[in-house]
Amino acid sequence: MNTTMNARVLEVGSDFLLVCDCSMGQKVLVQTPQAQCFCVGERICIEYNGAMTRSIPPQITAICIWRGSCC
């Protein structure tokens, strides 16, 4: 079952986004080839498979990302 994260973009890389998970308040590194489509400060929703590494910061691989609120 997939999970959706509501987040704010903190940093944009060539193939990753560093985001702040709005519900947990923690930074998460999101692996995605679509990273360059987003800007720092944007609110986004990230769909992923629910698996998150225990690294610092934790990492996930996005299945789908869209702008706006997940609610």
Secondary structure, 3 states (H helix, E strand, C coil): CCEEEEEEEEEECCCEEEEEECCCCCEEEEECCCHHHCCCCCEEEEEECCCCCCCCCCEEEEEEEEECCCC
